[in-house]
Amino acid sequence: MAFGNGRFYEEFGNQGETLVLVHGLGGSTNTWYPQTQILKRDLKIVAYDLPGSGRTPVRDDVTIDSLVADLHEVVEQSGSGRVHLGGHSLGTIICQHYAARHPDKVASLALVGAFPEPPEPARKALKDRAAKVRAEGMASIADAIVTAGTSDDTKANNLVAASFVRESIMAQPAEGYARACEALSALTRADLSKWHGPALLLTGDQDRTSPPDTGSALAASIEGSEFRVLDGCGHWATIERAKQVNYALTLFYSRQRAAKAA
């Protein structure tokens, strides 16, 4: 299915409050597929592909402003007043900025592999990666992403998950991926001081993009947030540790329903 501008999206479930899921760099709606199959029992879920990712066409203007505007359009077209937001990696930064700019629209935040902004060394590495995929294609980085982005246990004992990550990277349009790298390299921290609500942050104990110390510090800056570290897990937690992520999210949303009913 497609919104305006050819944006690909999928809906799961048709009851309860709305949860909008935002994938990260090199991902697609399938990054969240294990979660949609469980959470759709109690929530209406909307997932979409970022510009130049998955099945959404490449676009010229990819910045934090355009990515937040895209999310706003998805939220508005969902027909819901307030929504829950779930993000992975780059998607967590988009969700953070959206909550900062539209605090009245966001009921809760679930951030997997979250970080506030790339550190300086990562900014240059992202620009270099953009140049590499433009020159050599996505195959030139796929194995390196699997190696750095997944845990030792995943690479040894969960090769289906490792294969998913490799295919997710290989399937990206090189130009779309490059522009997303450049947008990520320029992102800055969102000011969440005006947003108040439940937040859950999950990260892997072997996540090199969002190490536990980074996730813990971000959680400490969000009032009332909950932070958990997943054992034997890298950066692709929704795939590497799908069962544990599903369990944590199920509890997170069930507690909110219980609190609202009380």
Contacts in CASP RR format, 6 or more apart in sequence:
PFRMAT RR
TARGET T0000
AUTHOR 0000-0000-0000
METHOD contacts of the structure
MODEL  1
MAFGNGRFYEEFGNQGETLVLVHGLGGSTNTWYPQTQILKRDLKIVAYDL
PGSGRTPVRDDVTIDSLVADLHEVVEQSGSGRVHLGGHSLGTIICQHYAA
RHPDKVASLALVGAFPEPPEPARKALKDRAAKVRAEGMASIADAIVTAGT
SDDTKANNLVAASFVRESIMAQPAEGYARACEALSALTRADLSKWHGPAL
LLTGDQDRTSPPDTGSALAASIEGSEFRVLDGCGHWATIERAKQVNYALT
LFYSRQRAAKAA
1 8 0 8 1.000
1 9 0 8 1.000
1 10 0 8 1.000
1 11 0 8 1.000
2 8 0 8 1.000
2 9 0 8 1.000
3 9 0 8 1.000
3 48 0 8 1.000
3 73 0 8 1.000
3 74 0 8 1.000
3 77 0 8 1.000
4 73 0 8 1.000
5 51 0 8 1.000
5 57 0 8 1.000
5 59 0 8 1.000
6 56 0 8 1.000
6 57 0 8 1.000
7 48 0 8 1.000
7 49 0 8 1.000
7 51 0 8 1.000
7 56 0 8 1.000
7 70 0 8 1.000
7 73 0 8 1.000
7 74 0 8 1.000
8 29 0 8 1.000
8 48 0 8 1.000
8 49 0 8 1.000
8 54 0 8 1.000
8 55 0 8 1.000
8 56 0 8 1.000
9 29 0 8 1.000
9 46 0 8 1.000
9 47 0 8 1.000
9 48 0 8 1.000
9 49 0 8 1.000
9 74 0 8 1.000
10 29 0 8 1.000
10 36 0 8 1.000
10 46 0 8 1.000
10 47 0 8 1.000
10 48 0 8 1.000
11 44 0 8 1.000
11 45 0 8 1.000
11 46 0 8 1.000
11 47 0 8 1.000
12 36 0 8 1.000
12 37 0 8 1.000
12 39 0 8 1.000
12 40 0 8 1.000
12 44 0 8 1.000
12 45 0 8 1.000
12 47 0 8 1.000
13 40 0 8 1.000
13 41 0 8 1.000
13 43 0 8 1.000
13 44 0 8 1.000
13 45 0 8 1.000
14 44 0 8 1.000
15 42 0 8 1.000
15 43 0 8 1.000
15 44 0 8 1.000
16 42 0 8 1.000
16 43 0 8 1.000
16 44 0 8 1.000
17 43 0 8 1.000
17 44 0 8 1.000
17 80 0 8 1.000
17 82 0 8 1.000
17 83 0 8 1.000
17 84 0 8 1.000
17 107 0 8 1.000
18 43 0 8 1.000
18 44 0 8 1.000
18 45 0 8 1.000
18 46 0 8 1.000
18 78 0 8 1.000
18 79 0 8 1.000
18 80 0 8 1.000
18 83 0 8 1.000
18 84 0 8 1.000
19 39 0 8 1.000
19 43 0 8 1.000
19 44 0 8 1.000
19 45 0 8 1.000
19 46 0 8 1.000
19 83 0 8 1.000
19 84 0 8 1.000
19 85 0 8 1.000
19 86 0 8 1.000
19 253 0 8 1.000
20 45 0 8 1.000
20 46 0 8 1.000
20 47 0 8 1.000
20 48 0 8 1.000
20 71 0 8 1.000
20 74 0 8 1.000
20 75 0 8 1.000
20 78 0 8 1.000
20 83 0 8 1.000
20 84 0 8 1.000
20 85 0 8 1.000
20 86 0 8 1.000
21 29 0 8 1.000
21 32 0 8 1.000
21 35 0 8 1.000
21 36 0 8 1.000
21 45 0 8 1.000
21 46 0 8 1.000
21 47 0 8 1.000
21 48 0 8 1.000
21 86 0 8 1.000
21 87 0 8 1.000
22 48 0 8 1.000
22 50 0 8 1.000
22 71 0 8 1.000
22 85 0 8 1.000
22 86 0 8 1.000
22 87 0 8 1.000
22 88 0 8 1.000
22 91 0 8 1.000
22 92 0 8 1.000
22 94 0 8 1.000
22 95 0 8 1.000
23 29 0 8 1.000
23 31 0 8 1.000
23 32 0 8 1.000
23 47 0 8 1.000
23 49 0 8 1.000
23 50 0 8 1.000
23 53 0 8 1.000
23 87 0 8 1.000
23 88 0 8 1.000
23 89 0 8 1.000
23 90 0 8 1.000
23 91 0 8 1.000
24 31 0 8 1.000
24 50 0 8 1.000
24 53 0 8 1.000
24 87 0 8 1.000
24 88 0 8 1.000
24 89 0 8 1.000
24 90 0 8 1.000
24 91 0 8 1.000
25 89 0 8 1.000
25 90 0 8 1.000
25 177 0 8 1.000
25 180 0 8 1.000
25 181 0 8 1.000
25 184 0 8 1.000
26 53 0 8 1.000
26 168 0 8 1.000
26 169 0 8 1.000
26 172 0 8 1.000
26 177 0 8 1.000
26 180 0 8 1.000
27 53 0 8 1.000
27 54 0 8 1.000
27 88 0 8 1.000
27 168 0 8 1.000
27 172 0 8 1.000
28 49 0 8 1.000
28 53 0 8 1.000
28 54 0 8 1.000
28 55 0 8 1.000
28 168 0 8 1.000
28 171 0 8 1.000
29 47 0 8 1.000
29 48 0 8 1.000
29 49 0 8 1.000
29 54 0 8 1.000
30 164 0 8 1.000
30 168 0 8 1.000
31 88 0 8 1.000
31 168 0 8 1.000
31 236 0 8 1.000
31 238 0 8 1.000
31 239 0 8 1.000
32 47 0 8 1.000
32 88 0 8 1.000
32 238 0 8 1.000
34 238 0 8 1.000
34 239 0 8 1.000
34 242 0 8 1.000
34 245 0 8 1.000
34 246 0 8 1.000
35 238 0 8 1.000
35 242 0 8 1.000
35 245 0 8 1.000
35 246 0 8 1.000
35 249 0 8 1.000
36 45 0 8 1.000
36 47 0 8 1.000
38 246 0 8 1.000
38 249 0 8 1.000
38 250 0 8 1.000
39 45 0 8 1.000
39 246 0 8 1.000
39 249 0 8 1.000
39 250 0 8 1.000
39 253 0 8 1.000
42 253 0 8 1.000
42 254 0 8 1.000
42 257 0 8 1.000
43 84 0 8 1.000
43 253 0 8 1.000
44 78 0 8 1.000
44 80 0 8 1.000
46 74 0 8 1.000
46 78 0 8 1.000
48 56 0 8 1.000
48 70 0 8 1.000
48 74 0 8 1.000
49 55 0 8 1.000
49 56 0 8 1.000
50 56 0 8 1.000
50 67 0 8 1.000
50 70 0 8 1.000
50 90 0 8 1.000
50 91 0 8 1.000
50 180 0 8 1.000
51 57 0 8 1.000
51 58 0 8 1.000
51 59 0 8 1.000
51 62 0 8 1.000
51 66 0 8 1.000
51 67 0 8 1.000
51 70 0 8 1.000
51 176 0 8 1.000
51 179 0 8 1.000
51 180 0 8 1.000
52 58 0 8 1.000
52 59 0 8 1.000
52 62 0 8 1.000
52 172 0 8 1.000
52 173 0 8 1.000
52 175 0 8 1.000
52 176 0 8 1.000
52 177 0 8 1.000
52 179 0 8 1.000
52 180 0 8 1.000
53 172 0 8 1.000
53 173 0 8 1.000
53 176 0 8 1.000
53 177 0 8 1.000
53 180 0 8 1.000
54 171 0 8 1.000
54 172 0 8 1.000
54 173 0 8 1.000
58 173 0 8 1.000
58 175 0 8 1.000
58 176 0 8 1.000
58 179 0 8 1.000
59 66 0 8 1.000
59 179 0 8 1.000
62 176 0 8 1.000
62 179 0 8 1.000
62 180 0 8 1.000
62 182 0 8 1.000
62 183 0 8 1.000
63 183 0 8 1.000
63 186 0 8 1.000
64 93 0 8 1.000
64 94 0 8 1.000
64 97 0 8 1.000
64 183 0 8 1.000
64 186 0 8 1.000
64 187 0 8 1.000
64 188 0 8 1.000
67 94 0 8 1.000
67 97 0 8 1.000
67 183 0 8 1.000
68 94 0 8 1.000
68 97 0 8 1.000
68 98 0 8 1.000
68 101 0 8 1.000
71 85 0 8 1.000
71 94 0 8 1.000
71 95 0 8 1.000
71 98 0 8 1.000
72 98 0 8 1.000
72 102 0 8 1.000
72 105 0 8 1.000
75 83 0 8 1.000
75 98 0 8 1.000
75 102 0 8 1.000
75 105 0 8 1.000
81 105 0 8 1.000
82 104 0 8 1.000
82 105 0 8 1.000
82 106 0 8 1.000
82 107 0 8 1.000
83 105 0 8 1.000
83 106 0 8 1.000
83 107 0 8 1.000
84 106 0 8 1.000
84 107 0 8 1.000
84 108 0 8 1.000
84 109 0 8 1.000
84 110 0 8 1.000
84 253 0 8 1.000
84 256 0 8 1.000
85 95 0 8 1.000
85 98 0 8 1.000
85 99 0 8 1.000
85 106 0 8 1.000
85 108 0 8 1.000
85 109 0 8 1.000
85 110 0 8 1.000
86 92 0 8 1.000
86 95 0 8 1.000
86 109 0 8 1.000
86 110 0 8 1.000
86 111 0 8 1.000
86 112 0 8 1.000
87 94 0 8 1.000
87 95 0 8 1.000
87 110 0 8 1.000
87 111 0 8 1.000
87 112 0 8 1.000
87 114 0 8 1.000
88 112 0 8 1.000
88 113 0 8 1.000
88 237 0 8 1.000
88 238 0 8 1.000
89 112 0 8 1.000
89 113 0 8 1.000
89 114 0 8 1.000
89 209 0 8 1.000
89 210 0 8 1.000
89 235 0 8 1.000
90 180 0 8 1.000
90 184 0 8 1.000
92 111 0 8 1.000
92 112 0 8 1.000
92 113 0 8 1.000
92 114 0 8 1.000
92 115 0 8 1.000
93 114 0 8 1.000
93 115 0 8 1.000
93 116 0 8 1.000
93 117 0 8 1.000
93 184 0 8 1.000
93 187 0 8 1.000
93 190 0 8 1.000
95 106 0 8 1.000
95 109 0 8 1.000
95 111 0 8 1.000
96 109 0 8 1.000
96 111 0 8 1.000
96 114 0 8 1.000
96 116 0 8 1.000
96 190 0 8 1.000
96 192 0 8 1.000
97 190 0 8 1.000
98 105 0 8 1.000
98 106 0 8 1.000
99 106 0 8 1.000
99 109 0 8 1.000
99 190 0 8 1.000
99 192 0 8 1.000
99 195 0 8 1.000
100 190 0 8 1.000
100 191 0 8 1.000
100 192 0 8 1.000
100 194 0 8 1.000
100 195 0 8 1.000
103 194 0 8 1.000
103 195 0 8 1.000
103 196 0 8 1.000
106 195 0 8 1.000
106 197 0 8 1.000
107 197 0 8 1.000
107 198 0 8 1.000
107 256 0 8 1.000
108 197 0 8 1.000
108 198 0 8 1.000
108 199 0 8 1.000
108 200 0 8 1.000
108 252 0 8 1.000
108 253 0 8 1.000
108 256 0 8 1.000
109 195 0 8 1.000
109 197 0 8 1.000
109 198 0 8 1.000
109 199 0 8 1.000
109 200 0 8 1.000
109 222 0 8 1.000
109 225 0 8 1.000
110 199 0 8 1.000
110 200 0 8 1.000
110 202 0 8 1.000
110 249 0 8 1.000
110 252 0 8 1.000
111 199 0 8 1.000
111 200 0 8 1.000
111 201 0 8 1.000
111 202 0 8 1.000
111 218 0 8 1.000
112 201 0 8 1.000
112 202 0 8 1.000
112 203 0 8 1.000
112 237 0 8 1.000
112 238 0 8 1.000
112 245 0 8 1.000
113 201 0 8 1.000
113 202 0 8 1.000
113 203 0 8 1.000
113 204 0 8 1.000
113 207 0 8 1.000
113 209 0 8 1.000
113 210 0 8 1.000
113 215 0 8 1.000
113 235 0 8 1.000
113 237 0 8 1.000
114 201 0 8 1.000
114 203 0 8 1.000
114 210 0 8 1.000
114 215 0 8 1.000
114 218 0 8 1.000
115 209 0 8 1.000
115 210 0 8 1.000
115 214 0 8 1.000
115 215 0 8 1.000
115 218 0 8 1.000
116 189 0 8 1.000
116 190 0 8 1.000
116 218 0 8 1.000
116 221 0 8 1.000
117 187 0 8 1.000
117 188 0 8 1.000
117 189 0 8 1.000
118 126 0 8 1.000
118 184 0 8 1.000
118 185 0 8 1.000
118 187 0 8 1.000
122 185 0 8 1.000
123 185 0 8 1.000
123 186 0 8 1.000
124 185 0 8 1.000
126 181 0 8 1.000
126 182 0 8 1.000
126 184 0 8 1.000
126 185 0 8 1.000
127 181 0 8 1.000
127 182 0 8 1.000
127 185 0 8 1.000
129 141 0 8 1.000
129 178 0 8 1.000
129 181 0 8 1.000
130 177 0 8 1.000
130 178 0 8 1.000
130 179 0 8 1.000
130 181 0 8 1.000
130 182 0 8 1.000
130 185 0 8 1.000
131 178 0 8 1.000
132 140 0 8 1.000
132 141 0 8 1.000
133 140 0 8 1.000
133 141 0 8 1.000
133 174 0 8 1.000
133 177 0 8 1.000
133 178 0 8 1.000
133 181 0 8 1.000
134 174 0 8 1.000
134 175 0 8 1.000
134 178 0 8 1.000
137 174 0 8 1.000
138 169 0 8 1.000
138 170 0 8 1.000
138 171 0 8 1.000
138 172 0 8 1.000
138 174 0 8 1.000
138 177 0 8 1.000
139 170 0 8 1.000
141 169 0 8 1.000
142 166 0 8 1.000
142 169 0 8 1.000
142 170 0 8 1.000
143 166 0 8 1.000
145 165 0 8 1.000
145 166 0 8 1.000
145 169 0 8 1.000
146 155 0 8 1.000
146 162 0 8 1.000
146 165 0 8 1.000
146 166 0 8 1.000
146 169 0 8 1.000
147 155 0 8 1.000
148 208 0 8 1.000
149 165 0 8 1.000
149 207 0 8 1.000
149 208 0 8 1.000
149 209 0 8 1.000
149 234 0 8 1.000
149 235 0 8 1.000
149 236 0 8 1.000
150 161 0 8 1.000
150 162 0 8 1.000
150 165 0 8 1.000
150 234 0 8 1.000
150 235 0 8 1.000
150 236 0 8 1.000
150 240 0 8 1.000
151 204 0 8 1.000
151 205 0 8 1.000
151 206 0 8 1.000
151 232 0 8 1.000
151 233 0 8 1.000
151 234 0 8 1.000
151 240 0 8 1.000
152 206 0 8 1.000
152 232 0 8 1.000
153 232 0 8 1.000
153 233 0 8 1.000
154 161 0 8 1.000
154 162 0 8 1.000
154 232 0 8 1.000
154 233 0 8 1.000
154 234 0 8 1.000
154 236 0 8 1.000
154 240 0 8 1.000
155 162 0 8 1.000
158 240 0 8 1.000
161 236 0 8 1.000
161 239 0 8 1.000
161 240 0 8 1.000
164 236 0 8 1.000
164 239 0 8 1.000
165 236 0 8 1.000
165 239 0 8 1.000
169 177 0 8 1.000
192 221 0 8 1.000
192 222 0 8 1.000
196 223 0 8 1.000
197 223 0 8 1.000
197 224 0 8 1.000
198 224 0 8 1.000
198 225 0 8 1.000
198 226 0 8 1.000
198 252 0 8 1.000
198 255 0 8 1.000
198 256 0 8 1.000
199 219 0 8 1.000
199 222 0 8 1.000
199 224 0 8 1.000
199 225 0 8 1.000
199 226 0 8 1.000
200 225 0 8 1.000
200 226 0 8 1.000
200 227 0 8 1.000
200 228 0 8 1.000
200 248 0 8 1.000
200 249 0 8 1.000
200 252 0 8 1.000
201 215 0 8 1.000
201 218 0 8 1.000
201 219 0 8 1.000
201 222 0 8 1.000
201 225 0 8 1.000
201 226 0 8 1.000
201 227 0 8 1.000
201 228 0 8 1.000
202 227 0 8 1.000
202 228 0 8 1.000
202 229 0 8 1.000
202 230 0 8 1.000
202 237 0 8 1.000
202 245 0 8 1.000
202 248 0 8 1.000
203 210 0 8 1.000
203 211 0 8 1.000
203 212 0 8 1.000
203 214 0 8 1.000
203 215 0 8 1.000
203 227 0 8 1.000
203 228 0 8 1.000
203 229 0 8 1.000
203 230 0 8 1.000
203 233 0 8 1.000
203 237 0 8 1.000
204 210 0 8 1.000
204 212 0 8 1.000
204 229 0 8 1.000
204 230 0 8 1.000
204 231 0 8 1.000
204 232 0 8 1.000
204 233 0 8 1.000
204 234 0 8 1.000
204 235 0 8 1.000
204 237 0 8 1.000
204 241 0 8 1.000
205 212 0 8 1.000
205 229 0 8 1.000
205 230 0 8 1.000
205 231 0 8 1.000
205 232 0 8 1.000
205 233 0 8 1.000
205 234 0 8 1.000
206 232 0 8 1.000
206 233 0 8 1.000
206 234 0 8 1.000
207 233 0 8 1.000
207 234 0 8 1.000
207 235 0 8 1.000
207 237 0 8 1.000
208 234 0 8 1.000
208 235 0 8 1.000
209 235 0 8 1.000
210 235 0 8 1.000
212 229 0 8 1.000
215 227 0 8 1.000
216 227 0 8 1.000
219 225 0 8 1.000
219 226 0 8 1.000
219 227 0 8 1.000
226 252 0 8 1.000
228 248 0 8 1.000
230 237 0 8 1.000
230 241 0 8 1.000
230 244 0 8 1.000
230 245 0 8 1.000
232 240 0 8 1.000
232 241 0 8 1.000
233 240 0 8 1.000
233 241 0 8 1.000
233 244 0 8 1.000
234 240 0 8 1.000
237 244 0 8 1.000
237 245 0 8 1.000
238 245 0 8 1.000
END
